[in-house]
Amino acid sequence: MVAWETSTRADADLVLTTLEYALASRGVGPGQLIHHADHGCQYTSVKLTTRLVRAGGQASMGSVGDPYDNALAENLWMLIQTECIRGRTFTTRAEANLALFEYIDGFYNSRRIQKRLGYLSPVEFEEKHYAERVPAKRTNLKPRQPALTS
């Protein structure tokens, strides 16, 4: 997971905030970004489309009702629910953000090995990818700091 954010609303501003973090953390150049999403209004908004065009990105949306388009994202969401959220009660959003930070940035991205990645964690896989393809360019793969607002 390259970027994540929480909000009280699932709107275009939430998606834009997450996109901005992803763009800043990876230094994506024009033509290097494909933003895949479903047909929700937050993903089809003029705000998001305009920002993707400005970033040189391309929007990608599969056909309505196609379960394969979002299979990887749905699988990750299921893991987060099962391994991080289920059975827990959070009294504030800050508490939930901290739990998500510890799981996503502290465990999933950095230590959870995956068969499809050659038994590497996502961070290890990405570091290997950049080392093999662009040895002169270093990418910041450090996790972000959690938002501690309630």
Disulfide bonds with the S-S distance in Angstrom:
none
